[in-house]
């Protein structure tokens, strides 16, 4: 996607607004900081909501190392 030069100020403003509503968090797997678009509470709520559906479709995984991960 190529942005015409006259649209650059609006594009930069849109990015600034987007990033002002996000935050950075450390990814526990990689240890690197990443941009976060939802809160930890929202992410946990999505997981709680999806958990019964995932268990119904795939069953319980009985692998201790995978469970710790």
Buried (B, 14 or more C-beta within 10 A) or exposed (E): EEEEEEEEEEEEEEEEEEEEEEEEEEEEEEEEEEEBEEEEEEEEEEEEEEEEEEEEEEEEEEEEEEEEE
